[in-house]
């Protein structure tokens, strides 16, 4: 058995505000995020003969992450459901990409959300191993499968 991990890196821009937070992040602000997605699998098990020797095709991983994460979060303002409804309505009148989530939109909570979405879409012979979300050059959060069993 030969288990290998592969990683693909994605970049997107997103804004958020942390409701009831005591500090600068209570204000709407944005980040240039970097998301590292690491999956693992046996290189001898692939559904397609032409892809034997791969954990999974990098382009297939890219398609999954683009469809499940990037197209929903890139250039989007993410707010918690506890945000003032009048503010949300005013923002929605003027801006298109606003998403309301039932959690505090921190890097940590975003990773929990991302992990669930990606795990549901990966092929059965591949498992999500790790997610790393950097919101600045020196600040990041990680989700690791072994820690979440």
WOURBEL-V751445 format. One record per residue. RES is the residue in three letters. PSI is psi in whole degrees, -180 to 180 (* if undefined). Layout:
res:RES psi:PSI
res:RES psi:PSI
//
This chain:
res:UNK psi:130
res:UNK psi:97
res:UNK psi:129
res:UNK psi:148
res:UNK psi:140
res:UNK psi:150
res:UNK psi:138
res:UNK psi:140
res:UNK psi:137
res:UNK psi:152
res:UNK psi:140
res:UNK psi:160
res:UNK psi:136
res:UNK psi:147
res:UNK psi:155
res:UNK psi:172
res:UNK psi:143
res:UNK psi:113
res:UNK psi:137
res:UNK psi:19
res:UNK psi:140
res:UNK psi:88
res:UNK psi:-176
res:UNK psi:-30
res:UNK psi:0
res:UNK psi:-18
res:UNK psi:151
res:UNK psi:127
res:UNK psi:164
res:UNK psi:165
res:UNK psi:155
res:UNK psi:99
res:UNK psi:148
res:UNK psi:124
res:UNK psi:122
res:UNK psi:125
res:UNK psi:118
res:UNK psi:127
res:UNK psi:161
res:UNK psi:156
res:UNK psi:174
res:UNK psi:124
res:UNK psi:-10
res:UNK psi:-2
res:UNK psi:106
res:UNK psi:141
res:UNK psi:-33
res:UNK psi:127
res:UNK psi:-39
res:UNK psi:-15
res:UNK psi:13
res:UNK psi:141
res:UNK psi:-6
res:UNK psi:147
res:UNK psi:-53
res:UNK psi:157
res:UNK psi:130
res:UNK psi:-35
res:UNK psi:-32
res:UNK psi:-42
res:UNK psi:-43
res:UNK psi:-46
res:UNK psi:-43
res:UNK psi:-49
res:UNK psi:-41
res:UNK psi:-46
res:UNK psi:-38
res:UNK psi:-27
res:UNK psi:-64
res:UNK psi:-47
res:UNK psi:-20
res:UNK psi:-25
res:UNK psi:-22
res:UNK psi:129
res:UNK psi:42
res:UNK psi:148
res:UNK psi:122
res:UNK psi:125
res:UNK psi:152
res:UNK psi:150
res:UNK psi:-20
res:UNK psi:-3
res:UNK psi:145
res:UNK psi:120
res:UNK psi:-33
res:UNK psi:-39
res:UNK psi:-45
res:UNK psi:-45
res:UNK psi:-43
res:UNK psi:-42
res:UNK psi:-42
res:UNK psi:-24
res:UNK psi:-32
res:UNK psi:-18
res:UNK psi:143
res:UNK psi:-48
res:UNK psi:82
res:UNK psi:128
res:UNK psi:134
res:UNK psi:127
res:UNK psi:158
res:UNK psi:24
res:UNK psi:165
res:UNK psi:122
res:UNK psi:58
res:UNK psi:166
res:UNK psi:-39
res:UNK psi:-48
res:UNK psi:-36
res:UNK psi:-40
res:UNK psi:-39
res:UNK psi:-45
res:UNK psi:-50
res:UNK psi:-43
res:UNK psi:-46
res:UNK psi:-43
res:UNK psi:-43
res:UNK psi:-41
res:UNK psi:-35
res:UNK psi:-19
res:UNK psi:-12
res:UNK psi:148
res:UNK psi:156
res:UNK psi:-19
res:UNK psi:6
res:UNK psi:142
res:UNK psi:149
res:UNK psi:126
res:UNK psi:-47
res:UNK psi:145
res:UNK psi:137
res:UNK psi:122
res:UNK psi:114
res:UNK psi:128
res:UNK psi:-17
res:UNK psi:177
res:UNK psi:-23
res:UNK psi:19
res:UNK psi:125
res:UNK psi:163
res:UNK psi:152
res:UNK psi:143
res:UNK psi:127
res:UNK psi:130
res:UNK psi:-43
res:UNK psi:-25
res:UNK psi:-8
res:UNK psi:36
res:UNK psi:*
//
